[in-house]
């Protein structure tokens, strides 16, 4: 799949994008500054518009958390496509900040956020789909979602 464009790679993966989330506060979900795209924190929006809810280590397993992070990655892709019209305008992933709603004893935050990072690597390839990253635990997240992720991308 290395000769395929990001849009072609995504299509080959056969994932379905949820609707691009609308802001629920005073912020922009997407902003271009210079040659960079900043995407605000996205939650676990599913294809029907509902949210995956729960706290990792209490309501859901680590593996379910990883799947929730994958769903957040899809929501970010939906915002990129809604604003840019194509994933092909993105040159590379620069930074991902993953926030995990977990019990205090949980220690596998990077494993959970891999759900999003692995998706981006599949879409843009190993070289351009993996950027710098932080994966941290939170005492809570809005609406009790298990994962929130914000990201920064470089444009072609």
Order of alpha helices (4+ residues) and beta strands (2+ residues): alpha-beta-beta-alpha-beta-alpha-beta-beta
